[in-house]
Amino acid sequence: MMINPFQKIHRTFLFLILMSLIPWGCERTAPEAGWPEITRETKPWTRWWWMGNSLQPETLPQVMTQYQRAGLGGLEITPIYGVKGYENQFVDYLSPQWTGLLSQTLDIADSLNLGIDMANTSGWPFGGPWIGPEQACKRLVYKKYQFNGGKEIQHKIIHEQNPYASAVRNELNINEIEYPVSSNDSLQQLALAQVRFPRKLPLVSLMAYSDNDTINLTGKVNENNMLSWNAPPGKWDLYAVFRGWHGKMVERAGPGGEGNVIDHFSEEALQKHLQAFDTAFAGENIQSIRAFFNDSYEVDDALGSSNFTPGFFEFFQKQKGYDLRRHLPALFGEAEEEKHIRILCDYRHTISQLLLEEFTRPWKKWAHENNALIRNQAHGSPANILDLYGASDIPETEGTDLMRIKFASSAAHLTGKNLASAEACTWLDEHFQATLAEVKNNIDRYLLGGVNHIVYHGTPYSPPDEQWPGWLFYAAVHFGPTNPLWNDFPALNHYVTRCQSFLQTGKPDNDLLLYFPAYDRWSHPSDRLLEHFEGGAEGTSARELGIKLHSLGYTFDFVSDRQISTLSFDNTEITAQESRYQAIVVPETEYMPLETIQHLHELANKGAKIIFAGALPGGVPGFHDLQKRKGQYREFKNKLDFSSSGNGLEQAKSGNGAFYRGKPVNEILTATDIDPEPMVKDSLWFIRRKQPHGHTYFILNRSSKKIDQWISLKKPANSVVLYDPMNDRYGKAATRKDKSVYMQLNPGESCILETYNKAISLKDYPYMDKNGKPISINESWKISFINGGPTIPSQVETEQPQFWTEFNGNSYSGFSGMAAYTTTFKSSVLPEAKAWLLDLGKVRESAHVLLNGNKIGTCIKSPHQIIINKDQIEESNTLEVRVSNLMANRIAWMDRQDIYWKKFYNINFPARKRENVGKEGLFTAARWDPFNSGLNGPVTLTPLSAKSFSSRTK
C-alpha cells in the first residue's frame, strides 16, 4: 500500500487509538458482580474460507447475518482452492474484483459489528505468483571434492539441480510444467505442491581444507564454473556450497494465489510479497481489518527443508563472530562429534534469528503501518517459537496438547499481550462425526491452557441455494449452516463468550516460569540440518516437568532465553510486563547460554528464587568464543556455595535470593513456600487470573464423577461469586474460613469463580439437592421433523421417546436435521418442590428444550439436564425437545446413492481414517451404519430443594 510520510504519521496515530481500544488486559473495577461486557472480541471467531473467491455479492449480507446471529464475533478471511463447476465465477486473488469483494465484506461486517482478520496469502504459507526464484524459499546444497595438492587443479565446480515435481492427488513429470510456474494453465487442476526445475545452481562458496590449513577458493572459480588453483602439497577436501531452490508451492492456494513460497529468512523476499498487497490495496479503505494472519510455518512438510538464504554466511558471522565457511565439515557432520554439535547449534540458532528479524518483526511493522495487528501461528518453525510468538500481537496455537497450547499463551503473558488465540477443532474427528460436546471439550482445553480467543476451523462461504451439503473444507469440523448442529451452535458460542469475557480481563496469575532449553534441541544431532518446533517442549526435559507441575496444581509459563533477559524483580516477585512469578524452574538442561546464566544470577542477587530440577546445566552451547565462555561458566559455578539443609535440599545464597537443587521440584517448591492449587486433588483443572478485586478462576471437572463438595482454593477471599457460563446462573458462593468454596459440577462441566477481597452484597448461588426419586413422563410422544433432509420424514407417535433411526425406512435412517419430540404432563403428578431437574436421558446429539412454548435451555453434552424452576411449571404443560443430529447419516445415504458432492479442486475431500477411504482415494461414508439420532430417554423430572449450609459458612 503506497502511502506518503504524512499518511504514515496519520495512520500511526489512528493505530495507537485502535490499540488503546482493544482489551489488552482490561480491568473490571468491581466489587460489583455480574457478567462482564460482551464485545465482538469476547465472542468466538471463525476461519472463513473463500473457495475460489467465488462469492456471490448479493448473498453476502444474508450469509454474514447468519454468522452474526449464531453468536460469532468475527471472521478470518482465507482464500483457498475453488469448486468444480464454478470456474466462470473464480476471482483472481488481489485483483480489482477481489478487492471489491473485500470492501463489500468490510462494509457489511461493520454494519453487523463483526470483526475481520485476513490471511496475508491465499492458502499457506506466504507466497504467490509475484514471488520469483530470487525471493522463493531456498535450500543449502553442498558437494565434496577431494584432490592431492602440489599441482595445478583445473576442475568444473558445478551442481545440477535434480528435477522434481509433486502435486496433490496428481502424478506429474517435470516436463509437463512450464517455467515459471505462473505461466501454466489450470493451476487449480494441477494443484502443485513442490517443483524444482532442472538448472545449474549458483555457487555460494568453495572452501578447501587440509590438516593444517583452510583456504577460501570461491574467487578462483570463473564465470564458466571452472576452478583454477595451484594447490599446495597435501590432501585437500573441497566443499562447494550451492544455493538450491526448495520448490515449495503455496499450499491450497486459490485462483491467482498459486506460486512460490517466500524465503522466510529474507526481509527482501517478505517485502516483495507484501508489495503485492500494497499495490492491490492502493486507494482502498481497509481500516476495518483488525489483523493480518499467518498460518503455521509448514514449509518443510515437502521434500527436504528450506534452510538457507542469500547472505546467510555474512549474517552468521555478524551473529556468532566467526566465519562458518571455515567449518563446513563440522556443519555437515564430517568432524568430531562435539564440534559438529556446537557448529550445528550455532547454525540452527542463526536460522531462528533470521526468522525473527527478517520475517516476523518486519511483517509486524508492515501491519502496524496499515493500522492492523498480526495474528501469528509460529509453531512448526525452525526457531524458538516462544520468541516468534512473543513478537506477535496475537500469538495463536492449534492442536490438543496442553503443553503445546501453553507456548502461545506463555508468550502472550510474558510480553503483555492480552489475547492468545487458537485455531480450534481442526480434524477433531472424522468428517461429519464431531459433536458439539467434543467441540466444547476441545475449547475447554484451550481455555485451561491460557487461550482466551477462540477461532474455529472453520466455515466455508457457501451460496445459500447450493445443493446440500454445500461447499466444504477438507480438514475441519464443519461450522456452517448446512450442519444440523448449527441449530444449537449459538448455545455453544454463548458459553464460549461467557468464558472469554472473564478470561480477557485482569492479568495472568501463574506461579512459576519454566525454562525451555531450546539449545538442547539445537545441539541434538540428526540427519537434517534444522530442528522444527511444534510447541509442547517436545524433545526436552521441560515437557515432562511441565506435565508434572500441571498435575500437581502449579501454574506456569514457559520462558525462553531471550525472554529471561527481559525479566525484572520487584519486591518479592519476578516480573514480566504485567505478569508476576514466584520462581524460575530450570529442568534438566545440558546447554544454557552464558547470557542466560548471567541473567539468572542477576535476578537471584535481587531476590529471585532459581530452582534446578536436576544438576546445574552441563555447559554453554555453540562454538563461538568457546573457551572464554567455558571459563566464565566455571567461575559462576565456583561462586555458588551450595549447602544442605539436612533434608537433602541444597541452597546457594546469591545476594537477596538463592539457587536451589537436590530434591524433587515439588519438595523444593514446598520448602520455599510456593504452594500449588489444592483443587487438582479433586480432579479439577483450572486457570487463574488476577483482578483488582481478587482473582478469576475458570474450573473444569475433568473426572468421570460429579463434584458435590467443598473445594479448597489457594487464594484467600472475603467473598466468592460462582458463575455457570452454560446456563447463565450466578450468585454468591457458599464459602468457609479455610478458603474453601462449595461446588457442584457434573463430569465435563465448568464454572467461573470470582474472588473478592471485600464483602459483596449479592443473592446466593442457587445450589440444589435432589429431594425425591425421578418421575418418568409417561404420556405419549409426538415426533415431527422440522428441517433437514434428504426428505422430511413423516410424523411418528410413540409411547416412549426413541431414536428416529430406529424407525423403518431410509427417510429416517438417512435423515440429518432437527426433530421435535413433544409430550404433555400435568403438575398434579408432581409433588411440591422448589425446582425440578429435567433429565433427557440419551440424546444424539444436542437438544433445545421448550416448556409451554418458552425456551428453558440447550443441552450439548451428557448429562443432558436442565433445571426448571417451580414458577415455569403450569397446571397443564407441553414439553418440546428439539433434537439435532450429525451430518453423518445424510452424507452416508448420499454416498450409497453415488450422489456427487465431493467436487473440490486440490485435495478435494480426503478421509481422516483409513477405513473411510473409497474410490479414487477420497473419503466415503457409504459403509457407515446409521448413527443413533434423536431422543431415547428416559425423560424424567426429579424434585429439587435448595441446599442448606451450616452456620460455619461465610
Secondary structure by P-SEA (a helix, b strand, c coil): ccccaaaaaaaaaaaaaaaaacccccccccccccccccccccbbbbbcccccccccccaaaaaaaaaaaacccbbbbbbbbbbccccccccccccaaaaaaaaaaaaaaaaacbbbbbbcccccccccccccccccbbbbbbbbbbbbccbbbbbbbcccccbbbbcccbbbbccccccccccccccccccccbbbcbbbbbbcbbbbbccccccccccccccccbbbbbccccbbbbbbbbbcccccccccccccccccccccccaaaaaaaaaaaaaaacccccccccbbbbccccccccccccccccaaaaaaaaacccccccccccccccccaaaaaaaaaaaaaaaaaaaaaccaaaaaaaaaaacbbbbcccccccccaaaaaaaccbbbbbcccccccaaaaaaaaaacccbbbbbccccccccccccaaaaaaaaaaaaaacccbbbccccccccccccccccccccccccccccccccaaaaaaaaaaaaaaaaacbbbbbcbbbbbaaaaaaaccccccbbbbcccccccaaaaaaaaaaaabbbbbbbcaaaaaaccccccccccccccccbbbbcccccccaaaaaaaaaaaaabbbbbbccccccccccccaaaaaaaaaaaaaaacccccccccbbbbbcccccccccccaaaaaaaacccccccccccccbbbbbccccccccccccccccccbbbbbcccccbbbbbccccccccccccccccbbbbbbcccccbbbbbbcccccccccccccccccccccccbbbbbbccccccccccccccccccccccccccccccbbbbbbbbcccccccccccbbbbbbcccccbbbbbcccccccccccccbbbbbcccccccbbbbbbbbbbcccaaaaaaaaaccccccccccccccccccccccccccccccccccccccccccbbbbbcccccccccc
